[in-house]
Amino acid sequence: MDCIFCKIANGEIPSKKVYEDDTVIAFYDLEPQAPTHILVIPKQHITSAADITSENSAVIAHIYEVIAKLSKDLKLENGFRVVNNCGEDGGQTVMHIHFHLMAGRKLAWPAG
């Protein structure tokens, strides 16, 4: 599989990590859309939100636990946004589920 996020999770491609455990890795986005812009991904390849099942949903719950921890560690007390794009029309450009944690400025809505 030629998945850039799998390669980052396996350590084949370097990233500026802010968190890692056996299930999840979080790293700074190379093209940030906010002063704080972190990607949180499972190490297990799940293509998109459309592929979440009862067998892999625990990793998604864990991702949100990691996001809550990061929000505290990074002192994002003024708020933050979590975004998941699903599929090409939904704006997903890397076909490995990932969550954008963005903060550090007032975020407008809609995003795009």
Residue, then its C-alpha position, 0 to 999 in steps of 0.5 A: m500500500d502506498c499510503i503517506f499516512c501509513k508511512i508516517a505512522n510506521g516512521e518511514i516518513p518523518s513528521k513533527k509528532v506531538y503525540e504517539d501511542d500504540t494506536v494513534i499518532a498526532f503530528y503538525d500539518l505541513e500546510p496549516q490552516a490555523p496557528t495550531h493545526i495537528l493531524v490525528i490519525p490511527k496507525q491502523h489503515i482505515t480509509s474514511a469515516a464511511d469505513i468505520t465499523s463495530e470492529n474498528s470504532a474503538v480506535i476512533a473513540h481513542i482518537y477523540e480521547v487523544i484530541a481532548k488530551l492535546s487540547k489540554d496539553l496545548k492550552l486550547e482553552n479558547g476553543f478548537r475545531v475538529v474536522n474530518n473530511c470523507g471522500e473526494d467530494g467531502g474534501q478528503t485528499v489522503m485516503h486514510i482517515h484523519f482528524h484535523l485539530m485546529a485552533g489559535r484564532k477565531l475560526a469562521w463557518p462554513a469552512g469552505 
